[in-house]
């Protein structure tokens, strides 16, 4: 499921990012990540557990794509010449939601192996990890809603 999400978001970033090398990289990374997902599923962690290694790798790559898209928006001369504010673009809000969610989820996917250990975790670090992940999910939904509200309605 997470791999399908990775593929769909990689295709989204391929269409959103203008730099040719990065566009090629988004497509080129799909098969190596599939190989790592299969390696993690069959060898590293197994089929009966949350495969946090591959999910953390996918999430990290999506965070990089999101940061590159923000960097592109900040350096886009066409937007400056046309006096378009980046917060008026729906893709800005979509990317902001995706970026914030994956930043929180990355923490969860990295900390999952610590959380699943048999000894008790001192303090509330497990609860904080879940709180950050769910908080990022709520923020993502709010930002996606703002992005949807920014889309110009077509007159039919």
VENNORKA-V852963 format. One record per residue. N is the residue number from 0. RES is the residue in three letters. SS is DSSP state (helix for helix, strand for strand, loop for the rest). PSI is psi in whole degrees, -180 to 180 (999 if undefined). Layout:
n=N res=RES ss=SS psi=PSI
n=N res=RES ss=SS psi=PSI
This chain:
n=0 res=UNK ss=loop psi=-45
n=1 res=UNK ss=helix psi=-32
n=2 res=UNK ss=helix psi=-40
n=3 res=UNK ss=helix psi=-41
n=4 res=UNK ss=helix psi=-42
n=5 res=UNK ss=helix psi=-43
n=6 res=UNK ss=helix psi=-46
n=7 res=UNK ss=helix psi=-45
n=8 res=UNK ss=helix psi=-31
n=9 res=UNK ss=helix psi=-41
n=10 res=UNK ss=helix psi=-37
n=11 res=UNK ss=helix psi=-47
n=12 res=UNK ss=helix psi=-30
n=13 res=UNK ss=helix psi=-39
n=14 res=UNK ss=helix psi=-26
n=15 res=UNK ss=helix psi=-34
n=16 res=UNK ss=loop psi=135
n=17 res=UNK ss=loop psi=-26
n=18 res=UNK ss=loop psi=126
n=19 res=UNK ss=helix psi=-39
n=20 res=UNK ss=helix psi=-41
n=21 res=UNK ss=helix psi=-38
n=22 res=UNK ss=helix psi=-42
n=23 res=UNK ss=helix psi=-41
n=24 res=UNK ss=helix psi=-38
n=25 res=UNK ss=helix psi=-35
n=26 res=UNK ss=helix psi=-39
n=27 res=UNK ss=helix psi=-28
n=28 res=UNK ss=helix psi=-12
n=29 res=UNK ss=helix psi=-47
n=30 res=UNK ss=helix psi=-42
n=31 res=UNK ss=helix psi=-36
n=32 res=UNK ss=helix psi=-38
n=33 res=UNK ss=helix psi=-42
n=34 res=UNK ss=helix psi=-41
n=35 res=UNK ss=helix psi=-38
n=36 res=UNK ss=helix psi=-45
n=37 res=UNK ss=helix psi=-39
n=38 res=UNK ss=helix psi=-44
n=39 res=UNK ss=helix psi=-40
n=40 res=UNK ss=helix psi=-42
n=41 res=UNK ss=helix psi=-27
n=42 res=UNK ss=helix psi=-55
n=43 res=UNK ss=helix psi=-59
n=44 res=UNK ss=loop psi=-26
n=45 res=UNK ss=loop psi=168
n=46 res=UNK ss=loop psi=-16
n=47 res=UNK ss=loop psi=25
n=48 res=UNK ss=loop psi=159
n=49 res=UNK ss=loop psi=119
n=50 res=UNK ss=loop psi=83
n=51 res=UNK ss=helix psi=-26
n=52 res=UNK ss=helix psi=-51
n=53 res=UNK ss=helix psi=-37
n=54 res=UNK ss=helix psi=-40
n=55 res=UNK ss=helix psi=-40
n=56 res=UNK ss=helix psi=-45
n=57 res=UNK ss=helix psi=-44
n=58 res=UNK ss=helix psi=-41
n=59 res=UNK ss=helix psi=-42
n=60 res=UNK ss=helix psi=-40
n=61 res=UNK ss=helix psi=-34
n=62 res=UNK ss=helix psi=-41
n=63 res=UNK ss=helix psi=-44
n=64 res=UNK ss=helix psi=-44
n=65 res=UNK ss=helix psi=-42
n=66 res=UNK ss=helix psi=-39
n=67 res=UNK ss=helix psi=-37
n=68 res=UNK ss=helix psi=-43
n=69 res=UNK ss=helix psi=-42
n=70 res=UNK ss=helix psi=-41
n=71 res=UNK ss=helix psi=-44
n=72 res=UNK ss=helix psi=-39
n=73 res=UNK ss=helix psi=-28
n=74 res=UNK ss=loop psi=9
n=75 res=UNK ss=loop psi=111
n=76 res=UNK ss=helix psi=-31
n=77 res=UNK ss=helix psi=-41
n=78 res=UNK ss=helix psi=-38
n=79 res=UNK ss=helix psi=-44
n=80 res=UNK ss=helix psi=-34
n=81 res=UNK ss=loop psi=3
n=82 res=UNK ss=loop psi=47
n=83 res=UNK ss=loop psi=124
n=84 res=UNK ss=loop psi=139
n=85 res=UNK ss=helix psi=-25
n=86 res=UNK ss=helix psi=-2
n=87 res=UNK ss=helix psi=-6
n=88 res=UNK ss=loop psi=130
n=89 res=UNK ss=helix psi=-38
n=90 res=UNK ss=helix psi=-30
n=91 res=UNK ss=helix psi=-46
n=92 res=UNK ss=helix psi=-38
n=93 res=UNK ss=helix psi=-48
n=94 res=UNK ss=helix psi=-38
n=95 res=UNK ss=helix psi=-44
n=96 res=UNK ss=helix psi=-46
n=97 res=UNK ss=helix psi=-42
n=98 res=UNK ss=helix psi=-49
n=99 res=UNK ss=helix psi=-43
n=100 res=UNK ss=helix psi=-46
n=101 res=UNK ss=helix psi=-29
n=102 res=UNK ss=helix psi=-42
n=103 res=UNK ss=helix psi=-40
n=104 res=UNK ss=helix psi=-30
n=105 res=UNK ss=helix psi=-41
n=106 res=UNK ss=helix psi=-44
n=107 res=UNK ss=helix psi=-47
n=108 res=UNK ss=helix psi=-31
n=109 res=UNK ss=helix psi=-39
n=110 res=UNK ss=helix psi=-7
n=111 res=UNK ss=helix psi=-42
n=112 res=UNK ss=helix psi=-33
n=113 res=UNK ss=helix psi=-40
n=114 res=UNK ss=helix psi=-29
n=115 res=UNK ss=loop psi=-4
n=116 res=UNK ss=loop psi=155
n=117 res=UNK ss=loop psi=-24
n=118 res=UNK ss=loop psi=150
n=119 res=UNK ss=loop psi=145
n=120 res=UNK ss=loop psi=131
n=121 res=UNK ss=loop psi=133
n=122 res=UNK ss=loop psi=-162
n=123 res=UNK ss=loop psi=34
n=124 res=UNK ss=helix psi=-34
n=125 res=UNK ss=helix psi=-41
n=126 res=UNK ss=helix psi=-36
n=127 res=UNK ss=helix psi=-38
n=128 res=UNK ss=helix psi=-45
n=129 res=UNK ss=helix psi=-40
n=130 res=UNK ss=helix psi=-42
n=131 res=UNK ss=helix psi=-42
n=132 res=UNK ss=helix psi=-48
n=133 res=UNK ss=helix psi=-36
n=134 res=UNK ss=helix psi=-42
n=135 res=UNK ss=helix psi=-36
n=136 res=UNK ss=helix psi=-41
n=137 res=UNK ss=helix psi=-44
n=138 res=UNK ss=helix psi=-38
n=139 res=UNK ss=helix psi=-45
n=140 res=UNK ss=helix psi=-39
n=141 res=UNK ss=helix psi=-45
n=142 res=UNK ss=helix psi=-36
n=143 res=UNK ss=helix psi=-38
n=144 res=UNK ss=helix psi=-43
n=145 res=UNK ss=helix psi=-42
n=146 res=UNK ss=helix psi=-42
n=147 res=UNK ss=helix psi=-37
n=148 res=UNK ss=helix psi=-19
n=149 res=UNK ss=helix psi=-14
n=150 res=UNK ss=loop psi=131
n=151 res=UNK ss=loop psi=133
n=152 res=UNK ss=loop psi=131
n=153 res=UNK ss=loop psi=141
n=154 res=UNK ss=loop psi=118
n=155 res=UNK ss=loop psi=999
